Amino acid sequence: RGVVRMTRQEQRHPGGAKPMSSVLWDVFTGSAPYREVLARTLNPVFPLSLAWNVAAGSVSSVTRSGIGGERHER
């Protein structure tokens, strides 16, 4: 959820920085060596942003589906 949330937010801002989007693209297509992709993820902003999005994605999923992430159908 955090990765999807981070990617979705990046894609909403045309022309802005898209670190997660570029990492995913390069990993899935092989457009860049893994060493280069890893180096980009070690930028201090990247793990902080990812951690924030993981936490925010977890909170929003709990509030939408109830405590424990269980969905309650009506």
Residue pairs with C-beta under 8 A, 6 or more apart in sequence:
1 54
1 57
1 58
1 60
1 61
2 50
2 51
2 53
2 54
2 55
2 56
2 57
2 58
3 20
3 24
3 50
3 53
3 54
4 57
5 53
5 56
5 57
6 20
6 49
6 50
6 53
7 20
7 21
7 24
9 53
10 16
10 17
10 18
10 19
10 20
10 21
11 18
11 21
19 40
19 41
19 43
19 45
19 46
19 49
20 46
20 49
20 50
22 40
23 37
23 40
23 41
23 46
25 31
26 32
26 36
26 37
27 34
27 37
40 46
41 47
61 69
62 68
62 69
65 71
65 72
66 72
